[in-house]
Amino acid sequence: MSDSYDVVVIGGGPGGYVAAIRAAQLGLKTACIEKRGSLGGTCLNVGCMPSKALLHSSELYEEATHGMEKHGIKVGKVSLDLAAMMAQKDKTVGELTSGIEFLFKKNKVDYIQGLGTITGPGSIKVALNDGGDQDVSAKNIIIATGSDVASLPGIDIDEKQVVSSTGALELPKVPKHMVVIGGGVIGLELGSVWRRLGAEVTVVEYMDRITPEMDKEVSKTFQRILKKQGMKFKMSSKVTDIAKLKSKVKVSVEPAAGGDATQIDCDVVLVSVGRRAYTDGLGLDSAGIKTDDRGRVDVNDHFETNVPGIYAIGDVVRGAMLAHKAEDEGMAVAEIIAGYAGHVNYDAIPGVVYTMPEVAAVGKTEEQLKEAGISYSVGKFPMTANSRAKANLQTDGFVKVLTDDATDKVVGAHIIGADAGNMIAELALAVEKGLTAEDIAYTSHAHPTEMEAVREAALATEGRPIHM
Ligand SMILES: Cc1cc2nc3c(=O)[nH]c(=O)nc-3n(C[C@H](O)[C@H](O)[C@H](O)COP(=O)(O)OP(=O)(O)OC[C@H]3O[C@@H](n4cnc5c(N)ncnc54)[C@H](O)[C@@H]3O)c2cc1C
């Protein structure tokens, strides 16, 4: 006898748990299978949340060490209790993951702890974490198995000397020198954490700029700011070898275009070269579910795989590997299964780098608009001219709004600023709802807030900012 459901979700990350809750809200009998032993997936356990906890704590440490005097606050000797900082991060993670368990109970989602393998359309075998198997049948299966760390050929991640993001979230002591392979979001966030706590940090990046998918002006400015903070960069370079010695690691770096290798000695290497779709043990082959050339589960616009009744969402399918993208897809797929018109607008998904200052973007970059041959206007407003940023002594960065000349609609926005991650929300709403720069410009923005810079940038698309 197997337990039977309307919907079974495999994977309890932001994609999976949101899909399960939404399906249950819509009256569908729902279960979620998760093998990790706690809910929340990569994001809550080893991703977004522990990294944000350490980013906040390390920012406070850096402020206390040398950011307070300019505010007229004299601080005595500041010292770091890394174990306590890590314990605080772990406590946050524990509270958040058990919060999802509470939400499952509240919404009557059955939580099955174990590894789920699809054995055919509508049937799943679960190898239970507590031992034994459980057969589950479902009218609809949602694959939400997420992603895992990617490495480079020949590089062995031991999570001690050579770490992934997971190891970098729990180093027992501050390294003297950390080499970060990959100048993407995760490498720069975690590199910032350890630099603030006292490590020398060198980022090795294959391309000629960091976060290369960002608007070029933004990524160039971002790199300049990080360099000013003390982060070192080796651009257009590739790591060709890592030799682990007893007390140090020797990293061989060559120019990306070829040439002589140089060596960097360090004590920890962080490999942050991306993530890969995770489908191990899922039984894709035996269920006949197709994947693409990067191993991601192939889906159409309605999140359907090639096998009827089996859907997939989140990091395991195409698109940005972001928690809120997975959540949006989770809501949409549950609504589609329940007979509604679930939909995700991929043009309006914001991306944020949680460094200080933060960097945030939504919609198109200038490079993308040029390539598409779209005539556009740029409205830019520097944070140095924003009164609140000035009062807070946080004037690095700017807001840039891009509008389509044919319609005045906002088609892209890019922000560097202390609060960019929150500020981008207004512009995401503008892109999602097709608002114009004028709509933003004629909306009252509270004074004094950093958000006024968004209004000024909207005014600047028509050449009429007030405070510049
Ligand atoms: C260090 C770091 C920082 C990040 N920071 C951010 C951020 O600030 N903002 C942001 O938007 N994104 C961030 N991300 C990305 C974010 O974590 C992912 O995009 C998000 O977790 C994807 O959600 P998901 O539900 O698709 O998959 P996941 O969160 O990966 O969840 C999948 C779950 O499925 C389980 N699973 C897999 N196979 C099976 C199986 N066969 N049976 C049962 N269970 C299974 C796994 O154990 C896992 O818990 C970060 C990632 C990392 C690594």
The ligand as an SDF file (V2000), in Angstrom:
LIG
                    3D

 53 58  0  0  0  0  0  0  0  0999 V2000
   26.4610   30.6430   -0.3300 C   0  0  0  0  0  0  0  0  0  0  0  0
   25.1800   30.9000   -1.0850 C   0  0  0  0  0  0  0  0  0  0  0  0
   24.5400   32.1070   -0.9330 C   0  0  0  0  0  0  0  0  0  0  0  0
   23.3420   32.3440   -1.6080 C   0  0  0  0  0  0  0  0  0  0  0  0
   22.7330   33.5430   -1.4220 N   0  0  0  0  0  0  0  0  0  0  0  0
   21.5770   33.8100   -2.0700 C   0  0  0  0  0  0  0  0  0  0  0  0
   20.8930   35.0440   -1.8660 C   0  0  0  0  0  0  0  0  0  0  0  0
   21.3320   35.8900   -1.0790 O   0  0  0  0  0  0  0  0  0  0  0  0
   19.7370   35.2520   -2.5230 N   0  0  0  0  0  0  0  0  0  0  0  0
   19.2260   34.3300   -3.4030 C   0  0  0  0  0  0  0  0  0  0  0  0
   18.1740   34.5880   -4.0050 O   0  0  0  0  0  0  0  0  0  0  0  0
   19.8450   33.1490   -3.6140 N   0  0  0  0  0  0  0  0  0  0  0  0
   20.9930   32.8650   -2.9720 C   0  0  0  0  0  0  0  0  0  0  0  0
   21.6110   31.6460   -3.1550 N   0  0  0  0  0  0  0  0  0  0  0  0
   21.0050   30.6930   -4.0970 C   0  0  0  0  0  0  0  0  0  0  0  0
   19.8310   29.9600   -3.4400 C   0  0  0  0  0  0  0  0  0  0  0  0
   20.2850   29.3080   -2.2910 O   0  0  0  0  0  0  0  0  0  0  0  0
   19.2230   28.9710   -4.4230 C   0  0  0  0  0  0  0  0  0  0  0  0
   18.8950   29.6260   -5.6310 O   0  0  0  0  0  0  0  0  0  0  0  0
   17.9590   28.3350   -3.8510 C   0  0  0  0  0  0  0  0  0  0  0  0
   18.2370   27.6540   -2.6580 O   0  0  0  0  0  0  0  0  0  0  0  0
   17.3460   27.3580   -4.8680 C   0  0  0  0  0  0  0  0  0  0  0  0
   16.2070   26.7840   -4.3270 O   0  0  0  0  0  0  0  0  0  0  0  0
   15.6930   25.3380   -4.7860 P   0  0  0  0  0  0  0  0  0  0  0  0
   14.4690   25.0850   -3.9830 O   0  0  0  0  0  0  0  0  0  0  0  0
   15.5920   25.2840   -6.2500 O   0  0  0  0  0  0  0  0  0  0  0  0
   16.8410   24.3150   -4.3910 O   0  0  0  0  0  0  0  0  0  0  0  0
   17.6370   24.0370   -3.0380 P   0  0  0  0  0  0  0  0  0  0  0  0
   17.5430   25.1760   -2.1140 O   0  0  0  0  0  0  0  0  0  0  0  0
   18.9860   23.5750   -3.4620 O   0  0  0  0  0  0  0  0  0  0  0  0
   16.8300   22.8560   -2.3590 O   0  0  0  0  0  0  0  0  0  0  0  0
   16.7670   21.5780   -2.9040 C   0  0  0  0  0  0  0  0  0  0  0  0
   16.5620   20.5790   -1.7860 C   0  0  0  0  0  0  0  0  0  0  0  0
   16.2620   19.3160   -2.3680 O   0  0  0  0  0  0  0  0  0  0  0  0
   16.8220   18.2940   -1.5830 C   0  0  0  0  0  0  0  0  0  0  0  0
   16.9390   17.1030   -2.4250 N   0  0  0  0  0  0  0  0  0  0  0  0
   17.7060   16.9460   -3.5360 C   0  0  0  0  0  0  0  0  0  0  0  0
   17.4770   15.7380   -4.0930 N   0  0  0  0  0  0  0  0  0  0  0  0
   16.5510   15.1070   -3.3140 C   0  0  0  0  0  0  0  0  0  0  0  0
   15.8960   13.8600   -3.3740 C   0  0  0  0  0  0  0  0  0  0  0  0
   16.1120   13.0100   -4.3940 N   0  0  0  0  0  0  0  0  0  0  0  0
   15.0360   13.5370   -2.3880 N   0  0  0  0  0  0  0  0  0  0  0  0
   14.7880   14.3950   -1.3620 C   0  0  0  0  0  0  0  0  0  0  0  0
   15.3670   15.6090   -1.2680 N   0  0  0  0  0  0  0  0  0  0  0  0
   16.2210   15.9660   -2.2310 C   0  0  0  0  0  0  0  0  0  0  0  0
   18.1510   18.8790   -1.1460 C   0  0  0  0  0  0  0  0  0  0  0  0
   18.6000   18.2440    0.0440 O   0  0  0  0  0  0  0  0  0  0  0  0
   17.7970   20.3530   -0.9330 C   0  0  0  0  0  0  0  0  0  0  0  0
   17.5010   20.6250    0.4210 O   0  0  0  0  0  0  0  0  0  0  0  0
   22.7980   31.3630   -2.4680 C   0  0  0  0  0  0  0  0  0  0  0  0
   23.4400   30.1260   -2.6170 C   0  0  0  0  0  0  0  0  0  0  0  0
   24.6180   29.8990   -1.9380 C   0  0  0  0  0  0  0  0  0  0  0  0
   25.2900   28.5640   -2.1010 C   0  0  0  0  0  0  0  0  0  0  0  0
  1  2  1  0
  2  3  1  0
  2 52  2  0
  3  4  2  0
  4  5  1  0
  4 50  1  0
  5  6  2  0
  6  7  1  0
  6 13  1  0
  7  8  2  0
  7  9  1  0
  9 10  1  0
 10 11  2  0
 10 12  1  0
 12 13  2  0
 13 14  1  0
 14 15  1  0
 14 50  1  0
 15 16  1  0
 16 17  1  0
 16 18  1  0
 18 19  1  0
 18 20  1  0
 20 21  1  0
 20 22  1  0
 22 23  1  0
 23 24  1  0
 24 25  2  0
 24 26  1  0
 24 27  1  0
 27 28  1  0
 28 29  2  0
 28 30  1  0
 28 31  1  0
 31 32  1  0
 32 33  1  0
 33 34  1  0
 33 48  1  0
 34 35  1  0
 35 36  1  0
 35 46  1  0
 36 37  1  0
 36 45  1  0
 37 38  2  0
 38 39  1  0
 39 40  1  0
 39 45  2  0
 40 41  1  0
 40 42  2  0
 42 43  1  0
 43 44  2  0
 44 45  1  0
 46 47  1  0
 46 48  1  0
 48 49  1  0
 50 51  2  0
 51 52  1  0
 52 53  1  0
M  END
$$$$
